[in-house]
Amino acid sequence: MTEGKNHVILDFFKKAIERKKLAHGYLFWGGDYQEMKDMAFGLADFLKTNPFDILYIVPEENKKEISIDQIRKARKHLSFSPYNSVYKFAIIDKAETMNSEAANALLKTLEEPQGNTILILISSKPEILPKTILSRLQEVRFKPV
């Protein structure tokens, strides 16, 4: 994982891994978008997660929202056993762009996490996300630029 100015976050994840206390869902917010994205992929890499076990979701090209079909794809991805890793990851970038159907579908995944899955939402506007989703995620606030 990259050190950067958010070394406190890096230390937080290293301790969580040592103690086997990783949560199933995180919200990355408050900082530089690229740094948050790098940390999400860096965590997967640090846990030796095979690229086949990482699903990255952003709004599809020429669309402004993350659709329910994209979240269904994430749910399906997370339901399978890891290919050659301990963990399965789904990273949802620009999570605030989920439409209401997508958010409701994601809620079910957060309520019933499967095995060793880690879901990371990256958002510049977490206040837009439904409170029901926020209440099921561990917030990781990055330092602003």
GIWODA-V222543 format. One record per helix or strand of 2 or more residues. SS is the DSSP state (H for helix, E for strand). FROM is the first residue (numbers start at 1). TO is the last residue. If there is no record, write none. Layout:
ss: {SS	SS}
from: {FROM	FROM}
to: {TO	TO}
This chain:
ss: {H	E	H	H	E	H	E	H	H	E	H	H	E}
from: {7	25	33	51	54	68	88	95	100	117	126	131	138}
to: {18	29	46	53	57	79	93	97	111	123	128	134	141}
